Amino acid sequence: MRSSFRYGTDHSVDLELANGTWLAECGTPPQAPLEDLGAAVEGALGQPLDYPPLARSATPGDRVVLALEHAVPQSAEVVAAAIEHLRRAGVDPDGVTVLRTAADVQAQLPDPCRLLADDLKGRLTRLTHDPDSRQQLAYLAATDDGTPILLNRALIDADVVVPIGCLGNRRAPDYHGIHAAIYPTFSDQKTRMRFSSMDLLGPRSALKKHLVRLCNDVGWLLGVSFTIQVVPGPGDRVLHVVAGQVEAVRRRGRELYRAAWAGSVPQRAGLVVAAIEGGPARQTWRNLGRALAAAVALVEDGGAIALCCDLAAEPGPAVRQLAESPSRQAALRQIGKDRPEDALTAGQLADALDRVEVYLLSRLDDALVERLDVAPLADPAELARLARRFPSCIVLSNAASALVSAEED
């Protein structure tokens, strides 16, 4: 029995399983990615959900901020189409700001304005948010417990704020809804740390419910009523663009995401092979944590997870603490106190290691992988040998986006 899947940008694996192996394959959307994303954005902005066309919602003298969430796939195509739509409506490009995250810059992701003509690009304001810069931040309001809500000053000074975000798996502990494209994305570092707490782990996290409500409250306080959201496809592609009134986009986006990524398998398996497809924007420790969480839900107790990715980036402080500490539990206690920004990823990794054996095919240094109590895989052939040891196998493509459950649960 054979199974084929992709990971990274140009890697593919053909698994030949032992005779009689039970196999399930999932994590591939039934729809094809958009061929002309620019046209899809133009169509969504011209006929938004429950909202007038964006061109009629902004006046020529408005200060418009396009707030770009971290790692939005094909962001340059979305930004270029949105700016062209505004320009044709008479909005002065001198009043348009494209606000991106420091994480995009640190990950060396391409300039989201790179597809614009040079003369137009030169008239825009392009900002990179720095969560540690008090000068960039302005006070919006206070939470119920008196905590100040700080946002990038450009958002508060704008006449029109248009978030551009990527819809995600509602079960994922680090997905906080469509207003998360604004908050905590463009807030201060202390706030961002609250959104990475290990207390978010678990199917009924009270903290997650609170943070989702808080994101929605901030969107309302800022007056964000219009949003652009993409439904991610395999790798770096986009399946759908949804734009319009926030609640309408939330409902429609949820439907489209489930249609693309929800699925089920009859039972758990002894081995789950989870893949992360796409370029550098997808090959992150955050997606590694998401992929592990998705795989844990499908693997038998005492089984194994083999994660295939092209990850090469250095880990954050929480994952390093896991690697360097002689005690996983002691490391987790310290991470819980310090709350570094990758605390949630460290918690997802530790949770998987407490349940099953974890194997990793990546570009990371083997010594680092082994210090994390993960077994490095040298190549796809070694993965194939591992797979032949198990009587049941689930291949989970695009594991960081997949929304798959076992029917027996």
PyMOL commands that set and color helices and strands:
alter all, ss='L'
color gray80, all
select helices_A, chain A and resi 37-46+54-57+75-88+93-95+102-106+118-123+134-136+153-157+178-181+189-194+198-200+206-222+246-261+285-296+317-324+328-338+343-355+366-371+380-387
alter helices_A, ss='H'
color red, helices_A
select strands_A, chain A and resi 2-7+11-16+22-26+64-68+96-101+125-129+137-142+148-152+160-166+226-232+238-245+262-265+269-275+299-308+357-361+375-376+392-396+403-406
alter strands_A, ss='S'
color yellow, strands_A
deselect
rebuild
show_as cartoon
